[in-house]
Amino acid sequence: MTEKVAIVGAGLVGSGWAIVFARAGYQVSVFDPSPEVSERVNDWISWELTEHRELGLVDNADQVIDRISIAASLEEALKGAVYVQESVFETIPVKSEVAKAIDALLKPGMIVGSSSSGIPASKFTETCKNRRQFLVAHPVNPPHLIPVVELVPAPWTDPALLAECRVLMEKIGQVPVTVNREIDGFILNRLQGALLNEAWALYSEGYASVQDIDATVSHGLGLRWSFMGPFETIDLNAPGGITDYARRLSPLYHEIALSRSQPELWSQEAIGKAEQERRQVLSADALADRRSWRDDKLAKLSMFKRENLLT
Ligand SMILES: NC(=O)c1ccc[n+]([C@@H]2O[C@H](COP(=O)([O-])OP(=O)(O)OC[C@H]3O[C@@H](n4cnc5c(N)ncnc54)[C@H](O)[C@@H]3O)[C@@H](O)[C@H]2O)c1
């Protein structure tokens, strides 16, 4: 029998999750109390899947769409589900209220993953009676095009369910990363934050333009990063591998780290200048089109990685 999952909250991220699970063969029941969202979600998913069919990312778009249904209540969505992906607003009160409502309907063995970008599960599940069944399953937007998902257990998450969640994510084609214990920003946003903080500092100090700093990543570092991480990168960048790289270059990176030992908030002045620079190359009313352009490029890159076994 086809297994069922529930999607709770169907904004940007929840709708993407619906595609991920339906594409992998699951029946998907979506609950969102906002009437406009419920009405829009099917149209958006159909449009998105038609695009994917054209790119060759899915070959049975109609079957994928048929597996997704809109539930009239949370109870209907959760009935018979083996997994719940919560993707509601990123605030502790909303996450806590939704966790409580889900908790009251949970059956043994069901797992609840929250898409939370930064709030750890311990902040909104502490009083749940089934709190061992909750964890964070943080995706990158859009989850149907970017496969990584960070699994972050609360101190009380059942380790067996964490392991099971990892297997499930692999089964549906995502790439799970287990964060062994809670930390603000998890791993992805801490890495992104390190890069962004340095980019803002360099820009504020006048070392380069927004465009040139962006080019350093899009035409430089980012080419490797689309198929290998920082550790593998340095393992290949010295004749003797990672230890050799560390011996040669760790003093340089230490100096760089010491030069930023007093981190500052991104300055308002720099933000204003960066805004002007960006608006000269992309007007505010062209942002939405450029987001679609980005998703199209992501879909093509994901197709290329799949065809070239770079996953
Ligand atoms: N947008 C991103 O880039 C991104 C990336 C990774 C993770 N996330 C995380 O995913 C979650 C959702 O973000 P989003 O960008 O999809 O937000 P969104 O505003 O697009 O969607 C949130 C949805 O939650 C629904 N909702 C609110 N209360 C609800 C309830 N009680 N029950 C069911 N649904 C309810 C809303 O109607 C809305 O449709 C957040 O935790 C966010 O931090 C977002």
The ligand as a Gaussian input file, in Angstrom:
#p B3LYP/6-31G(d) Opt

LIG

0 1
 N       11.478000      30.508000       2.473000
 C       12.696000      29.982000       2.674000
 O       13.682000      30.323000       2.027000
 C       12.840000      28.871000       3.703000
 C       13.908000      27.951000       3.570000
 C       14.026000      26.907000       4.506000
 C       13.116000      26.803000       5.547000
 N       12.108000      27.731000       5.658000
 C       11.189000      27.572000       6.790000
 O        9.995000      26.938000       6.346000
 C        8.889000      27.394000       7.142000
 C        7.833000      27.986000       6.221000
 O        8.401000      29.054000       5.485000
 P        7.766000      29.595000       4.115000
 O        8.834000      30.422000       3.476000
 O        7.121000      28.488000       3.375000
 O        6.635000      30.583000       4.702000
 P        5.253000      30.985000       4.046000
 O        4.829000      32.245000       4.722000
 O        5.371000      30.978000       2.544000
 O        4.267000      29.786000       4.464000
 C        3.830000      29.532000       5.769000
 C        2.468000      28.873000       5.659000
 O        2.092000      28.405000       6.959000
 C        0.687000      28.483000       7.016000
 N        0.215000      28.386000       8.397000
 C        0.208000      29.349000       9.343000
 N       -0.331000      28.852000      10.487000
 C       -0.679000      27.567000      10.243000
 C       -1.292000      26.528000      11.016000
 N       -1.682000      26.753000      12.263000
 N       -1.470000      25.305000      10.444000
 C       -1.080000      25.072000       9.161000
 N       -0.507000      26.036000       8.370000
 C       -0.312000      27.259000       8.911000
 C        0.355000      29.828000       6.366000
 O       -0.996000      29.931000       5.944000
 C        1.356000      29.835000       5.200000
 O        0.757000      29.342000       4.004000
 C        9.471000      28.392000       8.137000
 O        9.798000      27.737000       9.323000
 C       10.719000      28.878000       7.415000
 O       11.701000      29.402000       8.270000
 C       11.934000      28.733000       4.750000

